[in-house]
Amino acid sequence: MATASRGTLPDFAGPDALKAFRWYALALIVVAADLYTKQLASTLLQYARPQPVFFWFDLTLHHNEGAAFSFLSGAGGWQRWLFTAIAVAMSVFIGGWIWVGRRAHWLLGLGLGLILGGALGNLYDRLTLGYVVDFISVHWRGWYFPTFNLADSAITVGAACLLLDSVLQRGREQA
């Protein structure tokens, strides 16, 4: 009976697996922190009533039935399932990317872990509540940025990490 050569089957206990699992652990930490802060906001804040923290920052509870910036929020309900399907597909894709790309630069893994955690946090809300809980409100001189949450922040920082890793990778290839 022939044995598989090293590298043809996934090694679930080797050093590469541990590198992948740290990014999955980061994603779980993001999900836990996101769900905890959303629970606090839902419990302690009154809907759409700002609680000032700084002159440029409020905590304001909102329910977002759409996607980013409330895109399609008034579409009648079908958008919940569309955004759920997209989030599931992207989470599977990113989870697989973390696994196969586990030898990649740490910045790529960090970005993917943050994006996965943020996507799963918002997916949980969409599946259990039918909307995403948002509560962070940033504003300046009458201009208000759309309300967001910790998951959205993790996705944004994760995307910035991916862009930075791409730029750094391009620089390494040209050197």
Secondary structure as GFF3:
##gff-version 3
##sequence-region A 1 175
A	DSSP	alpha_helix	15	44	.	.	.	ID=ss1
A	DSSP	beta_strand	51	54	.	.	.	ID=ss2
A	DSSP	beta_strand	57	64	.	.	.	ID=ss3
A	DSSP	three_ten_helix	68	70	.	.	.	ID=ss4
A	DSSP	alpha_helix	78	100	.	.	.	ID=ss5
A	DSSP	alpha_helix	106	129	.	.	.	ID=ss6
A	DSSP	beta_strand	132	140	.	.	.	ID=ss7
A	DSSP	beta_strand	143	144	.	.	.	ID=ss8
A	DSSP	alpha_helix	150	174	.	.	.	ID=ss9
###
